[in-house]
Amino acid sequence: MGPGDRVPIPVSVQIFTARRVIAMTDSDPEAFGCLGEWVVATGSVAELRERFPGAVVTDFGDAAVVPGLNDAHQHPTMVAEDLLQVDLSPENVASPTEIAAALRERADSTPPGEWVRGSRYDHTKSSGGTILARSDLDEVSIEHPVLVVHVAGHWGAVNTPGLAAAGLTDDSEDPPGGELGRDGSGRLNGILYEQALFDLAYPAVARREPVVPPSGLEDRLRALGEYSRMLHAAGITSVGDALVGPDGLELLQAAERRGELSLRVNMLVAYPHFDHMCRLGLATDFGGARLRLGGIKAFVDGAVAGGTCLLEEPYTGGGGHGIQTVTREELTELVRRVHDAGSRVGVHANGDRAINQLLDALEAADEANPRPGARHRIEHCTVVDEKIVERMRRLGLVAVPFGSYVAYHGDKLVGYYGMERLERMFAHRSLLDAGIAAAGSSDYPCGPYQPLLALQSCVTRRAADGTVLGDSQRITPREALALYTTGSAYASGEEGIKGRLAPGHLADFVVLDEDPLAVDPNRLSGIGVRETWVGAEQVWP
Ligand SMILES: [Zn+2]
């Protein structure tokens, strides 16, 4: 550099551009400039160069840049733990023999007396619909307690040493909200449903110290890192962890403290820990842009894909109305307490009867203590009708419906719910038309986490076999993208800093091979994710 040369100003502004930038604002800019982890300006490349001389310009070329995708409800800390267990997913083991062999291999390298755990089990796909029970697992080992958990986490099975470790005998009673499976003679068969499983292995929702200890922190950190890279590869930059307990908090805090948390995480803390939070004076929205406490999580009913959600009209083809996991009184009380404490609830309610009960509780809480802008959330909010939608609108609630269930679980849904009811399930169109904020969510591992598949599902409403389910609920590609950007940002109270590529927003973005607003919607899930950036730093590949 010689005299008279222009001295570069030592700012680290980066300018990003591509053939198309979809900013989720009124008009799309040609480029955006970032300082630190924030977007500070948008405009043409020429304007930004002039404003920030010396800035590095990155041109992604023939690509579309969209705001980082935000999955408002899934289970990253649970997945990190699952990844450390024996992988019993149908892609990995296809028969009871293979399942037993995989578990036995782990048992051989585990000291006697320590737990052997299998995760991601799906009996419908890998053991012909029959659930492996106590006797099958006793054949794996009687020197180790063995636990196998279904992919959706609502039930699991243990062997005889597992029952003994849990202190369960044939005389034990079912826990509230759970059930101990029994054979014809009343003997425990090792299958544990809902709370019976949670008490054993899920610190977030156990009523006492769980019997199965979480894996070591270092192992879980490594698994969380591995899982984060899977999510980044799908374009995800932010997630809601929809069931956090002490083990999850420990993991996420450790990851953040070490600078290893490449995802941004909005935590919904499980309701059993609410009292502790209150005593500490902790309320929701505490935390920063990397890790924050976004709400309190509770449940009303069962699962959509399992055919256990609570419906007003019985299941098509019989089978009753589904299950309720909390009494009306308990629900009313918990909603009121969280509401009065100035926090946000995110309540799992799938069926229309469950949602109506939740709305009763929310209306009562709001009437006694109006809190405009409380922005409570209905997690899943699967089966709605006009009245429900209107009640939600009046209360300013946020819906967090499944994005990809039509595409992924479509084959199961018709039998459970019937074509007519599917016209008011995952009801994105009805919700958006009523002006209700809706977020994008996968509920992974209960559904696939890939947001582009969810976009395709919401736009086409096509199941894997091509059948269209609930055609009236179709939304546009832009509306579908909004679910996973601006919608999820609103659901966590972060619409001021997430979901758009605009000044004052976080520089979280994804570089896609093709323009998701222009491709044939049936090809949305096939769009390649080239790069993912969080806070103007590349996190993938
Ligand atoms: Zn969930």
Boltz pocket constraint, residues with backbone or C-beta under 6 A from the ligand:
constraints:
  - pocket:
      binder: B
      contacts: [[A, 73], [A, 74], [A, 75], [A, 242], [A, 443]]
      max_distance: 6.0
